[in-house]
Amino acid sequence: MNWLAISKLGCGRERAKTFLELQRKRYGRTPQQAALSLWKGICTEPSARCIVMDLKNLSRQPHLDGSEKAYLHGVLNHFDHLS
């Protein structure tokens, strides 16, 4: 995962959506696997930290469809469990 490239994207929503799209569609990861990837990223790459806040902010926005919202909440719930 190229955390630095993602962290340099224009806005928080774009960073969060890019992370989720890569994890879900490109890598085919479950929410638990995506949360673990995020956890490992934070431990090794400080630029990954902003993505956690971006994901939390995205989860509060009403325009997500049902499957995106479920995946995002799964990632955040498992991430909270890891921390």
PDB file of N, CA, C and O in Angstrom:
ATOM      1  N   MET A   1       0.851  -1.171   0.000  1.00  0.00           N
ATOM      2  CA  MET A   1       0.000   0.000   0.000  1.00  0.00           C
ATOM      3  C   MET A   1       0.893   1.229   0.000  1.00  0.00           C
ATOM      4  O   MET A   1       1.839   1.318   0.783  1.00  0.00           O
ATOM      5  N   ASN A   2       0.599   2.154  -0.858  1.00  0.00           N
ATOM      6  CA  ASN A   2       1.377   3.381  -0.920  1.00  0.00           C
ATOM      7  C   ASN A   2       0.678   4.460  -0.098  1.00  0.00           C
ATOM      8  O   ASN A   2      -0.101   5.259  -0.618  1.00  0.00           O
ATOM      9  N   TRP A   3       0.975   4.461   1.186  1.00  0.00           N
ATOM     10  CA  TRP A   3       0.313   5.370   2.124  1.00  0.00           C
ATOM     11  C   TRP A   3       0.608   6.823   1.814  1.00  0.00           C
ATOM     12  O   TRP A   3      -0.271   7.675   1.948  1.00  0.00           O
ATOM     13  N   LEU A   4       1.820   7.117   1.406  1.00  0.00           N
ATOM     14  CA  LEU A   4       2.194   8.495   1.117  1.00  0.00           C
ATOM     15  C   LEU A   4       1.380   9.043  -0.057  1.00  0.00           C
ATOM     16  O   LEU A   4       0.921  10.184  -0.020  1.00  0.00           O
ATOM     17  N   ALA A   5       1.207   8.233  -1.084  1.00  0.00           N
ATOM     18  CA  ALA A   5       0.422   8.674  -2.245  1.00  0.00           C
ATOM     19  C   ALA A   5      -1.030   8.931  -1.860  1.00  0.00           C
ATOM     20  O   ALA A   5      -1.616   9.925  -2.289  1.00  0.00           O
ATOM     21  N   ILE A   6      -1.612   8.052  -1.061  1.00  0.00           N
ATOM     22  CA  ILE A   6      -2.999   8.239  -0.632  1.00  0.00           C
ATOM     23  C   ILE A   6      -3.125   9.471   0.256  1.00  0.00           C
ATOM     24  O   ILE A   6      -4.074  10.244   0.123  1.00  0.00           O
ATOM     25  N   SER A   7      -2.165   9.654   1.163  1.00  0.00           N
ATOM     26  CA  SER A   7      -2.254  10.787   2.092  1.00  0.00           C
ATOM     27  C   SER A   7      -2.123  12.129   1.389  1.00  0.00           C
ATOM     28  O   SER A   7      -2.510  13.153   1.953  1.00  0.00           O
ATOM     29  N   LYS A   8      -1.588  12.150   0.172  1.00  0.00           N
ATOM     30  CA  LYS A   8      -1.418  13.404  -0.561  1.00  0.00           C
ATOM     31  C   LYS A   8      -2.601  13.743  -1.457  1.00  0.00           C
ATOM     32  O   LYS A   8      -2.589  14.769  -2.138  1.00  0.00           O
ATOM     33  N   LEU A   9      -3.618  12.894  -1.465  1.00  0.00           N
ATOM     34  CA  LEU A   9      -4.808  13.194  -2.267  1.00  0.00           C
ATOM     35  C   LEU A   9      -5.500  14.426  -1.706  1.00  0.00           C
ATOM     36  O   LEU A   9      -5.369  14.733  -0.521  1.00  0.00           O
ATOM     37  N   GLY A  10      -6.229  15.123  -2.550  1.00  0.00           N
ATOM     38  CA  GLY A  10      -6.807  16.411  -2.236  1.00  0.00           C
ATOM     39  C   GLY A  10      -7.613  16.564  -0.965  1.00  0.00           C
ATOM     40  O   GLY A  10      -7.340  17.473  -0.180  1.00  0.00           O
ATOM     41  N   CYS A  11      -8.585  15.719  -0.734  1.00  0.00           N
ATOM     42  CA  CYS A  11      -9.443  15.912   0.430  1.00  0.00           C
ATOM     43  C   CYS A  11      -9.624  14.599   1.180  1.00  0.00           C
ATOM     44  O   CYS A  11      -9.320  13.524   0.663  1.00  0.00           O
ATOM     45  N   GLY A  12     -10.120  14.705   2.398  1.00  0.00           N
ATOM     46  CA  GLY A  12     -10.306  13.545   3.252  1.00  0.00           C
ATOM     47  C   GLY A  12     -11.247  12.510   2.662  1.00  0.00           C
ATOM     48  O   GLY A  12     -11.003  11.307   2.763  1.00  0.00           O
ATOM     49  N   ARG A  13     -12.317  12.979   2.049  1.00  0.00           N
ATOM     50  CA  ARG A  13     -13.279  12.056   1.440  1.00  0.00           C
ATOM     51  C   ARG A  13     -12.609  11.244   0.329  1.00  0.00           C
ATOM     52  O   ARG A  13     -12.841  10.042   0.201  1.00  0.00           O
ATOM     53  N   GLU A  14     -11.784  11.907  -0.463  1.00  0.00           N
ATOM     54  CA  GLU A  14     -11.073  11.238  -1.554  1.00  0.00           C
ATOM     55  C   GLU A  14     -10.066  10.217  -1.015  1.00  0.00           C
ATOM     56  O   GLU A  14      -9.933   9.123  -1.564  1.00  0.00           O
ATOM     57  N   ARG A  15      -9.362  10.574   0.056  1.00  0.00           N
ATOM     58  CA  ARG A  15      -8.413   9.634   0.668  1.00  0.00           C
ATOM     59  C   ARG A  15      -9.135   8.407   1.204  1.00  0.00           C
ATOM     60  O   ARG A  15      -8.695   7.278   0.987  1.00  0.00           O
ATOM     61  N   ALA A  16     -10.241   8.626   1.903  1.00  0.00           N
ATOM     62  CA  ALA A  16     -10.998   7.518   2.482  1.00  0.00           C
ATOM     63  C   ALA A  16     -11.575   6.626   1.384  1.00  0.00           C
ATOM     64  O   ALA A  16     -11.460   5.402   1.459  1.00  0.00           O
ATOM     65  N   LYS A  17     -12.189   7.220   0.376  1.00  0.00           N
ATOM     66  CA  LYS A  17     -12.791   6.447  -0.710  1.00  0.00           C
ATOM     67  C   LYS A  17     -11.725   5.654  -1.470  1.00  0.00           C
ATOM     68  O   LYS A  17     -11.966   4.514  -1.866  1.00  0.00           O
ATOM     69  N   THR A  18     -10.552   6.250  -1.673  1.00  0.00           N
ATOM     70  CA  THR A  18      -9.467   5.549  -2.371  1.00  0.00           C
ATOM     71  C   THR A  18      -9.000   4.353  -1.563  1.00  0.00           C
ATOM     72  O   THR A  18      -8.812   3.266  -2.111  1.00  0.00           O
ATOM     73  N   PHE A  19      -8.810   4.543  -0.263  1.00  0.00           N
ATOM     74  CA  PHE A  19      -8.397   3.430   0.589  1.00  0.00           C
ATOM     75  C   PHE A  19      -9.418   2.302   0.529  1.00  0.00           C
ATOM     76  O   PHE A  19      -9.051   1.141   0.345  1.00  0.00           O
ATOM     77  N   LEU A  20     -10.685   2.630   0.683  1.00  0.00           N
ATOM     78  CA  LEU A  20     -11.734   1.614   0.675  1.00  0.00           C
ATOM     79  C   LEU A  20     -11.827   0.905  -0.673  1.00  0.00           C
ATOM     80  O   LEU A  20     -11.988  -0.314  -0.735  1.00  0.00           O
ATOM     81  N   GLU A  21     -11.724   1.676  -1.745  1.00  0.00           N
ATOM     82  CA  GLU A  21     -11.805   1.079  -3.082  1.00  0.00           C
ATOM     83  C   GLU A  21     -10.644   0.120  -3.322  1.00  0.00           C
ATOM     84  O   GLU A  21     -10.841  -0.974  -3.850  1.00  0.00           O
ATOM     85  N   LEU A  22      -9.443   0.521  -2.939  1.00  0.00           N
ATOM     86  CA  LEU A  22      -8.288  -0.369  -3.104  1.00  0.00           C
ATOM     87  C   LEU A  22      -8.454  -1.644  -2.285  1.00  0.00           C
ATOM     88  O   LEU A  22      -8.215  -2.744  -2.783  1.00  0.00           O
ATOM     89  N   GLN A  23      -8.858  -1.495  -1.048  1.00  0.00           N
ATOM     90  CA  GLN A  23      -8.985  -2.654  -0.170  1.00  0.00           C
ATOM     91  C   GLN A  23     -10.086  -3.605  -0.641  1.00  0.00           C
ATOM     92  O   GLN A  23      -9.908  -4.822  -0.667  1.00  0.00           O
ATOM     93  N   ARG A  24     -11.197  -3.033  -1.002  1.00  0.00           N
ATOM     94  CA  ARG A  24     -12.376  -3.849  -1.325  1.00  0.00           C
ATOM     95  C   ARG A  24     -12.359  -4.393  -2.743  1.00  0.00           C
ATOM     96  O   ARG A  24     -12.593  -5.582  -2.961  1.00  0.00           O
ATOM     97  N   LYS A  25     -12.085  -3.531  -3.700  1.00  0.00           N
ATOM     98  CA  LYS A  25     -12.214  -3.941  -5.103  1.00  0.00           C
ATOM     99  C   LYS A  25     -10.910  -4.461  -5.697  1.00  0.00           C
ATOM    100  O   LYS A  25     -10.903  -5.482  -6.385  1.00  0.00           O
ATOM    101  N   ARG A  26      -9.819  -3.771  -5.438  1.00  0.00           N
ATOM    102  CA  ARG A  26      -8.560  -4.198  -6.062  1.00  0.00           C
ATOM    103  C   ARG A  26      -7.950  -5.409  -5.357  1.00  0.00           C
ATOM    104  O   ARG A  26      -7.514  -6.363  -6.001  1.00  0.00           O
ATOM    105  N   TYR A  27      -7.927  -5.353  -4.020  1.00  0.00           N
ATOM    106  CA  TYR A  27      -7.303  -6.441  -3.271  1.00  0.00           C
ATOM    107  C   TYR A  27      -8.303  -7.493  -2.798  1.00  0.00           C
ATOM    108  O   TYR A  27      -7.893  -8.574  -2.375  1.00  0.00           O
ATOM    109  N   GLY A  28      -9.605  -7.204  -2.859  1.00  0.00           N
ATOM    110  CA  GLY A  28     -10.634  -8.151  -2.457  1.00  0.00           C
ATOM    111  C   GLY A  28     -10.596  -8.509  -0.980  1.00  0.00           C
ATOM    112  O   GLY A  28     -10.883  -9.646  -0.606  1.00  0.00           O
ATOM    113  N   ARG A  29     -10.246  -7.555  -0.149  1.00  0.00           N
ATOM    114  CA  ARG A  29     -10.104  -7.818   1.284  1.00  0.00           C
ATOM    115  C   ARG A  29     -11.412  -7.645   2.032  1.00  0.00           C
ATOM    116  O   ARG A  29     -12.251  -6.816   1.679  1.00  0.00           O
ATOM    117  N   THR A  30     -11.564  -8.451   3.079  1.00  0.00           N
ATOM    118  CA  THR A  30     -12.699  -8.306   3.983  1.00  0.00           C
ATOM    119  C   THR A  30     -12.485  -7.047   4.825  1.00  0.00           C
ATOM    120  O   THR A  30     -11.375  -6.516   4.860  1.00  0.00           O
ATOM    121  N   PRO A  31     -13.527  -6.563   5.501  1.00  0.00           N
ATOM    122  CA  PRO A  31     -13.329  -5.418   6.384  1.00  0.00           C
ATOM    123  C   PRO A  31     -12.256  -5.674   7.450  1.00  0.00           C
ATOM    124  O   PRO A  31     -11.496  -4.772   7.803  1.00  0.00           O
ATOM    125  N   GLN A  32     -12.202  -6.890   7.949  1.00  0.00           N
ATOM    126  CA  GLN A  32     -11.203  -7.223   8.968  1.00  0.00           C
ATOM    127  C   GLN A  32      -9.790  -7.148   8.394  1.00  0.00           C
ATOM    128  O   GLN A  32      -8.881  -6.644   9.053  1.00  0.00           O
ATOM    129  N   GLN A  33      -9.601  -7.641   7.184  1.00  0.00           N
ATOM    130  CA  GLN A  33      -8.296  -7.574   6.537  1.00  0.00           C
ATOM    131  C   GLN A  33      -7.905  -6.131   6.222  1.00  0.00           C
ATOM    132  O   GLN A  33      -6.740  -5.754   6.355  1.00  0.00           O
ATOM    133  N   ALA A  34      -8.877  -5.334   5.808  1.00  0.00           N
ATOM    134  CA  ALA A  34      -8.608  -3.928   5.521  1.00  0.00           C
ATOM    135  C   ALA A  34      -8.222  -3.180   6.796  1.00  0.00           C
ATOM    136  O   ALA A  34      -7.330  -2.333   6.775  1.00  0.00           O
ATOM    137  N   ALA A  35      -8.896  -3.495   7.908  1.00  0.00           N
ATOM    138  CA  ALA A  35      -8.566  -2.864   9.189  1.00  0.00           C
ATOM    139  C   ALA A  35      -7.154  -3.242   9.622  1.00  0.00           C
ATOM    140  O   ALA A  35      -6.417  -2.404  10.141  1.00  0.00           O
ATOM    141  N   LEU A  36      -6.780  -4.486   9.414  1.00  0.00           N
ATOM    142  CA  LEU A  36      -5.433  -4.930   9.761  1.00  0.00           C
ATOM    143  C   LEU A  36      -4.398  -4.227   8.888  1.00  0.00           C
ATOM    144  O   LEU A  36      -3.334  -3.844   9.374  1.00  0.00           O
ATOM    145  N   SER A  37      -4.698  -4.058   7.622  1.00  0.00           N
ATOM    146  CA  SER A  37      -3.811  -3.330   6.726  1.00  0.00           C
ATOM    147  C   SER A  37      -3.642  -1.888   7.194  1.00  0.00           C
ATOM    148  O   SER A  37      -2.537  -1.347   7.181  1.00  0.00           O
ATOM    149  N   LEU A  38      -4.740  -1.275   7.603  1.00  0.00           N
ATOM    150  CA  LEU A  38      -4.688   0.092   8.120  1.00  0.00           C
ATOM    151  C   LEU A  38      -3.872   0.151   9.401  1.00  0.00           C
ATOM    152  O   LEU A  38      -3.061   1.060   9.582  1.00  0.00           O
ATOM    153  N   TRP A  39      -4.076  -0.793  10.273  1.00  0.00           N
ATOM    154  CA  TRP A  39      -3.329  -0.857  11.534  1.00  0.00           C
ATOM    155  C   TRP A  39      -1.828  -0.995  11.262  1.00  0.00           C
ATOM    156  O   TRP A  39      -1.019  -0.283  11.857  1.00  0.00           O
ATOM    157  N   LYS A  40      -1.464  -1.900  10.373  1.00  0.00           N
ATOM    158  CA  LYS A  40      -0.052  -2.084  10.020  1.00  0.00           C
ATOM    159  C   LYS A  40       0.516  -0.822   9.383  1.00  0.00           C
ATOM    160  O   LYS A  40       1.662  -0.451   9.637  1.00  0.00           O
ATOM    161  N   GLY A  41      -0.287  -0.171   8.560  1.00  0.00           N
ATOM    162  CA  GLY A  41       0.150   1.066   7.922  1.00  0.00           C
ATOM    163  C   GLY A  41       0.460   2.147   8.933  1.00  0.00           C
ATOM    164  O   GLY A  41       1.461   2.853   8.804  1.00  0.00           O
ATOM    165  N   ILE A  42      -0.382   2.284   9.930  1.00  0.00           N
ATOM    166  CA  ILE A  42      -0.163   3.303  10.964  1.00  0.00           C
ATOM    167  C   ILE A  42       1.092   2.997  11.777  1.00  0.00           C
ATOM    168  O   ILE A  42       1.816   3.906  12.183  1.00  0.00           O
ATOM    169  N   CYS A  43       1.341   1.718  12.008  1.00  0.00           N
ATOM    170  CA  CYS A  43       2.520   1.325  12.780  1.00  0.00           C
ATOM    171  C   CYS A  43       3.823   1.579  12.027  1.00  0.00           C
ATOM    172  O   CYS A  43       4.865   1.790  12.647  1.00  0.00           O
ATOM    173  N   THR A  44       3.772   1.560  10.709  1.00  0.00           N
ATOM    174  CA  THR A  44       4.998   1.693   9.928  1.00  0.00           C
ATOM    175  C   THR A  44       5.106   2.989   9.142  1.00  0.00           C
ATOM    176  O   THR A  44       6.204   3.380   8.747  1.00  0.00           O
ATOM    177  N   GLU A  45       3.996   3.653   8.913  1.00  0.00           N
ATOM    178  CA  GLU A  45       3.988   4.843   8.066  1.00  0.00           C
ATOM    179  C   GLU A  45       3.132   5.938   8.684  1.00  0.00           C
ATOM    180  O   GLU A  45       1.905   5.856   8.641  1.00  0.00           O
ATOM    181  N   PRO A  46       3.753   6.954   9.254  1.00  0.00           N
ATOM    182  CA  PRO A  46       2.992   8.026   9.912  1.00  0.00           C
ATOM    183  C   PRO A  46       1.965   8.712   9.005  1.00  0.00           C
ATOM    184  O   PRO A  46       0.956   9.217   9.498  1.00  0.00           O
ATOM    185  N   SER A  47       2.202   8.737   7.703  1.00  0.00           N
ATOM    186  CA  SER A  47       1.258   9.404   6.800  1.00  0.00           C
ATOM    187  C   SER A  47      -0.082   8.672   6.715  1.00  0.00           C
ATOM    188  O   SER A  47      -1.058   9.236   6.220  1.00  0.00           O
ATOM    189  N   ALA A  48      -0.143   7.437   7.185  1.00  0.00           N
ATOM    190  CA  ALA A  48      -1.395   6.678   7.154  1.00  0.00           C
ATOM    191  C   ALA A  48      -2.373   7.127   8.240  1.00  0.00           C
ATOM    192  O   ALA A  48      -3.561   6.815   8.168  1.00  0.00           O
ATOM    193  N   ARG A  49      -1.895   7.842   9.224  1.00  0.00           N
ATOM    194  CA  ARG A  49      -2.763   8.240  10.352  1.00  0.00           C
ATOM    195  C   ARG A  49      -3.929   9.116   9.939  1.00  0.00           C
ATOM    196  O   ARG A  49      -5.020   9.008  10.498  1.00  0.00           O
ATOM    197  N   CYS A  50      -3.706   9.976   8.970  1.00  0.00           N
ATOM    198  CA  CYS A  50      -4.793  10.878   8.556  1.00  0.00           C
ATOM    199  C   CYS A  50      -5.952  10.092   7.954  1.00  0.00           C
ATOM    200  O   CYS A  50      -7.092  10.555   7.992  1.00  0.00           O
ATOM    201  N   ILE A  51      -5.683   8.924   7.406  1.00  0.00           N
ATOM    202  CA  ILE A  51      -6.740   8.140   6.756  1.00  0.00           C
ATOM    203  C   ILE A  51      -7.754   7.634   7.773  1.00  0.00           C
ATOM    204  O   ILE A  51      -8.931   7.478   7.446  1.00  0.00           O
ATOM    205  N   VAL A  52      -7.316   7.376   8.995  1.00  0.00           N
ATOM    206  CA  VAL A  52      -8.257   6.925  10.033  1.00  0.00           C
ATOM    207  C   VAL A  52      -9.307   8.002  10.285  1.00  0.00           C
ATOM    208  O   VAL A  52     -10.501   7.705  10.326  1.00  0.00           O
ATOM    209  N   MET A  53      -8.879   9.233  10.452  1.00  0.00           N
ATOM    210  CA  MET A  53      -9.834  10.330  10.673  1.00  0.00           C
ATOM    211  C   MET A  53     -10.726  10.532   9.441  1.00  0.00           C
ATOM    212  O   MET A  53     -11.916  10.820   9.564  1.00  0.00           O
ATOM    213  N   ASP A  54     -10.137  10.379   8.267  1.00  0.00           N
ATOM    214  CA  ASP A  54     -10.922  10.514   7.037  1.00  0.00           C
ATOM    215  C   ASP A  54     -12.014   9.452   6.968  1.00  0.00           C
ATOM    216  O   ASP A  54     -13.143   9.745   6.575  1.00  0.00           O
ATOM    217  N   LEU A  55     -11.682   8.226   7.347  1.00  0.00           N
ATOM    218  CA  LEU A  55     -12.671   7.146   7.347  1.00  0.00           C
ATOM    219  C   LEU A  55     -13.779   7.420   8.366  1.00  0.00           C
ATOM    220  O   LEU A  55     -14.954   7.188   8.083  1.00  0.00           O
ATOM    221  N   LYS A  56     -13.409   7.908   9.540  1.00  0.00           N
ATOM    222  CA  LYS A  56     -14.419   8.226  10.559  1.00  0.00           C
ATOM    223  C   LYS A  56     -15.334   9.345  10.084  1.00  0.00           C
ATOM    224  O   LYS A  56     -16.545   9.292  10.299  1.00  0.00           O
ATOM    225  N   ASN A  57     -14.765  10.354   9.440  1.00  0.00           N
ATOM    226  CA  ASN A  57     -15.586  11.446   8.913  1.00  0.00           C
ATOM    227  C   ASN A  57     -16.505  10.958   7.794  1.00  0.00           C
ATOM    228  O   ASN A  57     -17.664  11.365   7.714  1.00  0.00           O
ATOM    229  N   LEU A  58     -15.989  10.094   6.939  1.00  0.00           N
ATOM    230  CA  LEU A  58     -16.801   9.554   5.850  1.00  0.00           C
ATOM    231  C   LEU A  58     -17.971   8.731   6.395  1.00  0.00           C
ATOM    232  O   LEU A  58     -19.057   8.733   5.815  1.00  0.00           O
ATOM    233  N   SER A  59     -17.751   8.040   7.490  1.00  0.00           N
ATOM    234  CA  SER A  59     -18.813   7.191   8.054  1.00  0.00           C
ATOM    235  C   SER A  59     -20.000   8.013   8.553  1.00  0.00           C
ATOM    236  O   SER A  59     -21.097   7.475   8.702  1.00  0.00           O
ATOM    237  N   ARG A  60     -19.805   9.283   8.809  1.00  0.00           N
ATOM    238  CA  ARG A  60     -20.880  10.164   9.290  1.00  0.00           C
ATOM    239  C   ARG A  60     -21.661  10.810   8.151  1.00  0.00           C
ATOM    240  O   ARG A  60     -22.672  11.470   8.391  1.00  0.00           O
ATOM    241  N   GLN A  61     -21.208  10.629   6.929  1.00  0.00           N
ATOM    242  CA  GLN A  61     -21.861  11.268   5.793  1.00  0.00           C
ATOM    243  C   GLN A  61     -22.986  10.371   5.267  1.00  0.00           C
ATOM    244  O   GLN A  61     -22.806   9.159   5.154  1.00  0.00           O
ATOM    245  N   PRO A  62     -24.133  10.953   4.947  1.00  0.00           N
ATOM    246  CA  PRO A  62     -25.317  10.169   4.599  1.00  0.00           C
ATOM    247  C   PRO A  62     -25.346   9.616   3.176  1.00  0.00           C
ATOM    248  O   PRO A  62     -26.214   8.797   2.873  1.00  0.00           O
ATOM    249  N   HIS A  63     -24.449  10.020   2.303  1.00  0.00           N
ATOM    250  CA  HIS A  63     -24.563   9.662   0.890  1.00  0.00           C
ATOM    251  C   HIS A  63     -23.962   8.301   0.512  1.00  0.00           C
ATOM    252  O   HIS A  63     -23.923   7.979  -0.676  1.00  0.00           O
ATOM    253  N   LEU A  64     -23.502   7.507   1.453  1.00  0.00           N
ATOM    254  CA  LEU A  64     -22.957   6.189   1.148  1.00  0.00           C
ATOM    255  C   LEU A  64     -24.080   5.190   0.906  1.00  0.00           C
ATOM    256  O   LEU A  64     -25.110   5.225   1.580  1.00  0.00           O
ATOM    257  N   ASP A  65     -23.872   4.294  -0.068  1.00  0.00           N
ATOM    258  CA  ASP A  65     -24.888   3.257  -0.264  1.00  0.00           C
ATOM    259  C   ASP A  65     -24.721   2.175   0.800  1.00  0.00           C
ATOM    260  O   ASP A  65     -23.731   2.169   1.531  1.00  0.00           O
ATOM    261  N   GLY A  66     -25.673   1.277   0.885  1.00  0.00           N
ATOM    262  CA  GLY A  66     -25.712   0.279   1.959  1.00  0.00           C
ATOM    263  C   GLY A  66     -24.477  -0.591   2.060  1.00  0.00           C
ATOM    264  O   GLY A  66     -23.969  -0.809   3.160  1.00  0.00           O
ATOM    265  N   SER A  67     -23.976  -1.098   0.928  1.00  0.00           N
ATOM    266  CA  SER A  67     -22.823  -1.996   0.983  1.00  0.00           C
ATOM    267  C   SER A  67     -21.543  -1.247   1.338  1.00  0.00           C
ATOM    268  O   SER A  67     -20.698  -1.771   2.063  1.00  0.00           O
ATOM    269  N   GLU A  68     -21.395  -0.015   0.828  1.00  0.00           N
ATOM    270  CA  GLU A  68     -20.221   0.791   1.182  1.00  0.00           C
ATOM    271  C   GLU A  68     -20.227   1.118   2.672  1.00  0.00           C
ATOM    272  O   GLU A  68     -19.203   1.035   3.351  1.00  0.00           O
ATOM    273  N   LYS A  69     -21.395   1.486   3.155  1.00  0.00           N
ATOM    274  CA  LYS A  69     -21.529   1.851   4.566  1.00  0.00           C
ATOM    275  C   LYS A  69     -21.226   0.653   5.468  1.00  0.00           C
ATOM    276  O   LYS A  69     -20.531   0.794   6.474  1.00  0.00           O
ATOM    277  N   ALA A  70     -21.741  -0.516   5.112  1.00  0.00           N
ATOM    278  CA  ALA A  70     -21.492  -1.722   5.903  1.00  0.00           C
ATOM    279  C   ALA A  70     -20.007  -2.068   5.911  1.00  0.00           C
ATOM    280  O   ALA A  70     -19.451  -2.424   6.950  1.00  0.00           O
ATOM    281  N   TYR A  71     -19.368  -1.962   4.744  1.00  0.00           N
ATOM    282  CA  TYR A  71     -17.935  -2.266   4.661  1.00  0.00           C
ATOM    283  C   TYR A  71     -17.134  -1.279   5.508  1.00  0.00           C
ATOM    284  O   TYR A  71     -16.255  -1.679   6.272  1.00  0.00           O
ATOM    285  N   LEU A  72     -17.440   0.005   5.369  1.00  0.00           N
ATOM    286  CA  LEU A  72     -16.739   1.038   6.126  1.00  0.00           C
ATOM    287  C   LEU A  72     -16.906   0.836   7.632  1.00  0.00           C
ATOM    288  O   LEU A  72     -15.932   0.924   8.378  1.00  0.00           O
ATOM    289  N   HIS A  73     -18.117   0.568   8.077  1.00  0.00           N
ATOM    290  CA  HIS A  73     -18.339   0.351   9.511  1.00  0.00           C
ATOM    291  C   HIS A  73     -17.634  -0.915   9.993  1.00  0.00           C
ATOM    292  O   HIS A  73     -17.148  -0.962  11.123  1.00  0.00           O
ATOM    293  N   GLY A  74     -17.575  -1.936   9.144  1.00  0.00           N
ATOM    294  CA  GLY A  74     -16.833  -3.143   9.490  1.00  0.00           C
ATOM    295  C   GLY A  74     -15.347  -2.858   9.676  1.00  0.00           C
ATOM    296  O   GLY A  74     -14.720  -3.363  10.608  1.00  0.00           O
ATOM    297  N   VAL A  75     -14.793  -2.048   8.784  1.00  0.00           N
ATOM    298  CA  VAL A  75     -13.374  -1.673   8.893  1.00  0.00           C
ATOM    299  C   VAL A  75     -13.137  -0.905  10.190  1.00  0.00           C
ATOM    300  O   VAL A  75     -12.210  -1.213  10.940  1.00  0.00           O
ATOM    301  N   LEU A  76     -13.975   0.094  10.451  1.00  0.00           N
ATOM    302  CA  LEU A  76     -13.775   0.920  11.646  1.00  0.00           C
ATOM    303  C   LEU A  76     -13.984   0.130  12.938  1.00  0.00           C
ATOM    304  O   LEU A  76     -13.241   0.313  13.902  1.00  0.00           O
ATOM    305  N   ASN A  77     -14.980  -0.736  12.962  1.00  0.00           N
ATOM    306  CA  ASN A  77     -15.217  -1.548  14.166  1.00  0.00           C
ATOM    307  C   ASN A  77     -14.045  -2.471  14.448  1.00  0.00           C
ATOM    308  O   ASN A  77     -13.606  -2.595  15.591  1.00  0.00           O
ATOM    309  N   HIS A  78     -13.542  -3.113  13.416  1.00  0.00           N
ATOM    310  CA  HIS A  78     -12.401  -4.013  13.619  1.00  0.00           C
ATOM    311  C   HIS A  78     -11.137  -3.230  13.959  1.00  0.00           C
ATOM    312  O   HIS A  78     -10.320  -3.686  14.759  1.00  0.00           O
ATOM    313  N   PHE A  79     -10.974  -2.060  13.356  1.00  0.00           N
ATOM    314  CA  PHE A  79      -9.817  -1.226  13.681  1.00  0.00           C
ATOM    315  C   PHE A  79      -9.849  -0.815  15.144  1.00  0.00           C
ATOM    316  O   PHE A  79      -8.820  -0.849  15.820  1.00  0.00           O
ATOM    317  N   ASP A  80     -11.020  -0.427  15.641  1.00  0.00           N
ATOM    318  CA  ASP A  80     -11.155  -0.081  17.056  1.00  0.00           C
ATOM    319  C   ASP A  80     -10.806  -1.268  17.942  1.00  0.00           C
ATOM    320  O   ASP A  80     -10.202  -1.103  19.002  1.00  0.00           O
ATOM    321  N   HIS A  81     -11.182  -2.448  17.511  1.00  0.00           N
ATOM    322  CA  HIS A  81     -10.872  -3.670  18.269  1.00  0.00           C
ATOM    323  C   HIS A  81      -9.351  -3.887  18.308  1.00  0.00           C
ATOM    324  O   HIS A  81      -8.812  -4.307  19.332  1.00  0.00           O
ATOM    325  N   LEU A  82      -8.659  -3.599  17.192  1.00  0.00           N
ATOM    326  CA  LEU A  82      -7.204  -3.778  17.146  1.00  0.00           C
ATOM    327  C   LEU A  82      -6.472  -2.767  18.018  1.00  0.00           C
ATOM    328  O   LEU A  82      -5.426  -3.076  18.587  1.00  0.00           O
ATOM    329  N   SER A  83      -7.020  -1.558  18.123  1.00  0.00           N
ATOM    330  CA  SER A  83      -6.335  -0.533  18.910  1.00  0.00           C
ATOM    331  C   SER A  83      -6.692  -0.689  20.334  1.00  0.00           C
ATOM    332  O   SER A  83      -6.222   0.076  21.176  1.00  0.00           O
TER     333      SER A  83
END
